[in-house]
Amino acid sequence: MDERVIKIVNEARWADGQNVRNRLEDITYNPMRSQEEFLMRLVRENANTDFGREHGFRNILTLNAFRRFMPLTNYEDYIPYIERIVDGEKNILTTYLTEHISTLDGYRRLPQSRWSVQASYDYSFCAGFYIAGQHGFLTDGMTLNLVDNSVERLPSGITVGNLLGRLLVKREFDNDQVYVVPVDINNWPLTTDILYLQALFALKQKDISLAVCDHYDNMVELLRYIEKHWPTLADDIEQGNPYIQPDAERANAIREIMEGHQIGSQMVSQLWPNLRCMMVYDVDRLGASFELLRTYCGNNVHFVFTGISSAEGTFSTTLNLDDPQTVLIPDSVFYEFKPKEANSYLTLLTMDQLEIGHSYELVVTTLSGLYRYKTGKTVTVVGRYHDTPTVIIDKG
């Protein structure tokens, strides 16, 4: 571990996060101005795409005109366009360079433009690192990465896979010096147990200060695996194997901790005393079993819930530590909202018309070529940050 590299990377994370937070401070005071500017730029710049020509974007000059003349859409409307994008055609749904395809629900493929990828990086990674750094959790320790980073490159040059994983592998020059678990772990032989490798690398490294997860179940599964298999893991760490160098001192420390451990009780701060913060990306899946992770972590570990996002877009971003309430992002998506109790989509609301305590289904226009797209996601408005609604994912 090169502490100089880790310090440089964390300082860069902090600086990027500071810039994103400063931008968020500005745009949340007048979100509808940002929303209208975002939408009209999107329509103007995509007027000459195949989709834009077919839907008369050139003649849409106002927000209200867009909402009148652009029909609502669902995934099936985009399948022919997406197939052409996968084959390498350009200027189909968006004029912006499409460089990645994310998968949703195991089968639906959704394109990600470069601008959309940057928005995801800004409002997921950078905003989360800002909160961690604000509370002193971006230390000189390494990062435990449990994000799925398996990415496939198509003949057209487009990558397919988890967008978060793709963002992680972009900075190849410092990956091995920052992340405990190698980012190319999913490219290793299929006969190798991925959970075993994650546990092996995680236990081998004592100096971990931050963990990043697709969702909290990643960490719960890892800790349960360690509880069950720690004797074998300790032996492998003591003797070494093709993946790690031998370390008898660390192996003995693990044995001493785990021999006195009660199943399901606190263990995180004992195994990794400097681990103070976890960043969790998929807040859709937060549920009752999250309390089990809190039990494993004790009171010394805090959480950054980075916001509501999916392959369809990055919808909200974090504001505070240990708080699943996040703020809608006025300049990454154009939002319309169907009241949850409404039986049809005839009346859709804009951001300035939302009421605290009410739930709404998201209809979005995105940086990657989804226009008035029915997401099926429902959020509940719980407050406001400046003049912008703050939300939690609706579980009902």
N, C-alpha and C positions, 0 to 999 in steps of 0.2 A: 504493500500500500504506500503510495507516494502522497504524503499529506499536503505537499505543495500543490499538486494537481487537484486534489479534492477541494482545497481551499479556493483555488482559482475557479473551479467549476461552480462551487456554491456561491461565490461572489457574483459570477455571471448570472446564475439562477436568480439571485436576489435583485440584481439590476434589471433584468428582464421583467421580473414580477413587479418591481416598483413602477416601471413604465406602463405596464398594463393596468395597474391599480390607478395610476394618475389619469389614464384615459377613461377608465370606468367612472371615476369621480366626476369628470366633465359631462359625459353623455347621459348619466342618470338624472341630471337636474331637469332636462327637457327631452324625455325619451321619444316623444312623438316626432319631434324635429329630426332626431337621428333616424327614426324608423322611416319617415318619408324620404329623407335623403338617401338612405340605404336602398329602398325599393326602387326609386326612380333611376338611380345609377344602375341598378341591376337590370332593369327593363331596357334602358338606353343602350347599355354596353352589350346586351344579348339579343338585340333586335335582329341581327343578321345571322343568328344561329338557325338551324333547321326548325327547332321548336319555336323560336321567336317569330320567324316568318309565318309559320303555320297558324300562330295565334295572334298575329297582328300587333306585335309589340311596338312597331314603329308608330302606330296611331294612338298608343296609350301614353298620355302626357301628364296624368294626375293619379294620385293614389286612389281616388274614388273610381276613376275610369278603369284602373286595373282590377278593382274588386267587382266592377259591373261586368266586364267583358271576358275576364279570364275565368274559365270554369274550375270548379273544385276537382281534384285529382286523387287517385290512389295508386298503389304500386303497379297494378296491371297496366295502367296507362303508359308506364315508362319502359316496360319490358323491351319493346322493339328498339327504342333508343339506346338502352343500356347494352344490348347485344352488339350494336354497332360500335359503341365506345370501347367495349372489351376487345373488339377486333382491331382497334387502333384508329378508328375514324375520329376526326376532330370537328369542333364547331357544331356539335349535335344538340346537346341540352344547354351548354354554356360555352361562351367564348374563352373562359379561363381554362388554362391547361389542366386536364384531368390526369392525375398521376397515381391514383390509388382507388381500389374498389374494396369497400367494406362489406362484410356479410352480416345479415340480420336474420334472427330466428333460424339460423342454420341453412337457409336456402336463398333468401332474397339478397341480391347484390345491388349495392348502391354506390354510385360514383362519388369520389371526393376530389374537388378541384384544389389546386394549390392554395387558393385564397381560403378555402374552407379548412384545409389542413393547418394553415397558419392560425386561423381563429381558434381551432381546437388546441393548438399548442399554447396560444396566449392565455385563453380563459380556463384551460384545464391545468396544464403543467405550471405555467408561469404564475398564475394567480394563486395556485396552491403553494408553490415555493415561497411566494411573498408572505403568506400567512405563517408558514413554518418559520421563515426567517425573522418575521416581526416578533415572534415569541422566543427567539434564540435557539431554534431547533435545527437550523442549518449549521451544524458543527463540522469538525474535521473528520467525523466518522464516515464510514461507507454507507451505501444505500442498498437495502435488501429489496430487490426487484422481483415481484411475483406476478408481473403483468405478462400475459400471453403475447410473445413477440415473434410468433411464427408467421413469416411473410413469404409469399410465393411471387416470383416475377414472371409475367406472361410474355409470349413472343413479341407482343406489341410494346413491351417496355413498362406497362402498367403493373403495379404491385397489387396483390390481393391478400387480405388478412385483417388482423386487428389493427385499427388505426393507432391506438396507444402504443402497441408494440412497434409499429413503424416509426413513430416519433422517437422511441427510445433508441433505435438502432441508427438514427441519422448521425449521431456524434460518435463515429467509430473510433476516433483517435484516443478517446479517454474512457471508453466503456469498461475495459478490464481494470482500470484503476479506480473506478467510482462504484461500480455495481458488484455486489458480493456474488450473485448468481450470474454467470456469463450470459450475455444477451442472446447468444446463438445456441442456447441449450436445446431449443426445440428442433434444431437441425442435427442433433446427435442421433445415434442409432435408435431405431424404434424399440429395440429390445431393452433399452435402458429405461428404468423407472424414473420419470421426470420428477415425481414427488421425492424420491430418494435423493436425486441430485440436488434439488432445492434444499432439502434438509441437511445434506452433507456440507454444502458450501456455506449455508447459514450458520450451522454449528461451528464450523471450522473458524469462522471470523467472529471474534468477540467484539470488536470495535465497530458496531453498527449504530448509527444515530437516527436513521430515517428508513421507513418501509413504504413501498408503493404497491398498491393492489388494484386489480380490476374491480374486485368487490371483496367484502370482508371475509367471505367464505374461503378465499385463498389462504388467508392467514390462519383461520380456524383449522382447515384441513392440514396445513403444515404443522401446527402445534400438536394436533392429535396424532399425526404420523410420528413426530418426535417422541411423544409419550409412549407409543407402542414399540418403537424400534430403536430407542436410544442406545441400548447395549451394543447392537451391531454397528450403529453409527459411530459410537465412541471407539470401538475396536478398529474400524476403518480409518478413523482420524489418527489413532495412535500408530498404526502400521503404515498408513499411506496407501494409495492405489493409483490407477492411471489418471485420476482426476485431481488429486490433491497430494501435497507433500506431507510426510508424517509429522505429527505434533503430539508427543506424549503428554506434555504439560496441559494442553487444551483438553485432551481426551480425559485426563484425570479430573480436571475441573468440571467437565460435563457430568462425569459419573458421580461426583460428590453432590452436585446440585440435584440430579435426577433420582438418586437413591432415596432422598428424603422427600421427594415430590408427591403430593396427593393429586390423583387424577382429577382434571378439571379445575385445578386451583392455579393461583398466580405462578408464572414461570418466566415470563418475558423479561422482567427486570433482573432476574437472576442470571439468565443465559446471556443477555445483552444489556448490561447496566446503563449504557449510554443511549439506548433506544427510547426516545421520548415522544416520537410523533409518527403517525401513520396517515398516508394520503390514500383515500378510498374514492374510486372513480364512479362506480356504478351505484348511485344512491337509490336506484329503483329497487334494489334487492334488500335494503335495510329492513330488518324484521326483528321478531322476538329473540331469535338466536344470537343477535348481535350482542346481547347481554353476556353470552358465554365468552365472547372475545374480550369484553371489558373485564370479566373475571380473570381471564388469563393474564391480562395486561396490568391489572391493579390501577391505582390512582396516578401513577407517574407517567402514563402514556396518554397522549392526546390525539385527537383525530381531526383531519381536514377532509370534509366531504366536498369534493371539488365542483359539484354541480350536476345538473340534469343534462345528459348528453347521450347520443346514440349514433348509429351510422347515418341517421337522417340529419343530424346537426348538433351543434353545441348551443343549448338553450339558456342555461343559467350558470352562474359562477359563484364561488364561495365568497363570503364576507368575513366570517368569524371562525375562530377555533371551536371545535366540538359542537358545531351548529349545523344541522341538516337544512336549515333555511338558507336559500340562495336567491340571488337577484337575477331577473331576466336581463339578457344582454341586448341592448337596443341596436347595436351595429353589427351583429353577426347573423341575424335571422329577422325576416319580417313576420310578425305574429298576427294571427287572427284567432279568436277564441269562441268556441261554441259552449254556451252554458250547459253544464252537465245534465240539468233537468230538461233541456230542450229536446224535442222529438225529431227535429230536422235541422239542417244547416242553412235555413233561409235567412236567419239573422245572426251574423257573426260580429263580434265586438273587437275593437282595437284596444291596445294596451291602456289607454287613458280612461277606458270605460269599465275596467274591472273593479270589483268590490271585494273588500277584505272579508274573509270567511266563506266565500263562494268558490266552487270548483268549476273548471273549464277544460274542455278538450282542446289540444293544440292543433291548429291548422297553420302550416308554415310555408314560407317561400325562402329558399336557401341559396347559399353561395355555390352549390354544386349542381343546380339545375332542377330542383324540385319546386313546383309552383302551385301554391294554394293546395298543399299536400296534406291529406288527413292522416295524422300520425297515430291516432288511437290513444295517445298519452293524455292523461288527465292530471292537472295540477290544481292545488288549492292555494289561493292567495292568503297569506298570513300577515302581511304588513307591507311597508314601503321603505325603500332606501332612497333618500331624497324624494324624487317624484316617480320612481320606478317600482313596480310591484315586486315583492319578494314572495317566493313560493316554496312549497314542498310537494313531492310527488304524491299523488292521491292513491291510496291503497283500496278505496272502495270500489 
